[in-house]
Amino acid sequence: MGIKDQAKRIAAGASVALATSGLSNCHDNGAVDPPPPPLQCNTVDTGQSLTANATLDADTVEVTVRNVLGYGNWRVDAVSDVSGATLLSVHLPENATDSLIVRLRIADENTTQIAFAVAATLTGYSGESCAVTRTFHITLSGDGVQVSLRDADTLPLPARQHAEIAFAWQEGRIVRLEAKTAYDGERLASWSVSHGVLDAERGSAVRWTLPAEPGIYQAELVLDFGADGLAFDTLLLEVVQG
């Protein structure tokens, strides 16, 4: 496959053509980004891709658990090992982007710690599956409620090195690109393009104004995880005459 076959296309020319022309996708005659890599179970099996936040209302805590892997589906198999509270209800995710919502009643007014475990199955782009477990710890204090992952493992090297440029939207020659990664720690995203103008060189998302001249242009993302290393991704866009 040649470089022109790998590039997404944006129409260039008259302003009307720009406003009505979109990117090719998997149902059109243009190519798309390469598929995500297969799931590596050792990078997700202790729940590295599951994050949570909580709210407190009187004696009830509501915890929202999300899968932030960025690709693939997830199915919750069980919510168990509840301590410091009574399980009131569980709202299961219906698709890949939904959250798990767990409602708990605090044991008594002296309770400061609550915990529960989530068992789930992640299914990757190619159909491979990984069993996932994660224990969430909730701390109650005068400042409110906080979720922590005290038993969280650092992502192994293969997952640390994964970065993805996600195409968010297009308006004419202006596109929005977003940095995606399964790594849940601190990172710095840096951007560069072969031609055109970026509205910023750092940040989790940028806007890229492509040249009006037809051609193939490249965007590069570098994610810096500090002591955990670097990750890279590139995206090709082709501007064609409209």
Beta strands, then each sheet from edge to edge (+ up, - down):
strand 1: 8-12
strand 2: 50-57
strand 3: 60-67
strand 4: 73-83
strand 5: 85-91
strand 6: 100-106
strand 7: 113-123
strand 8: 129-141
strand 9: 144-148
strand 10: 164-171
strand 11: 174-180
strand 12: 188-193
strand 13: 197-198
strand 14: 205-209
strand 15: 215-224
strand 16: 230-241
sheet 1: 1+ 16+ 15- 12+
sheet 2: 2+ 3- 6+ 5-
sheet 3: 4+ 7- 8+ 9-
sheet 4: 10+ 11- 14+ 13-
end
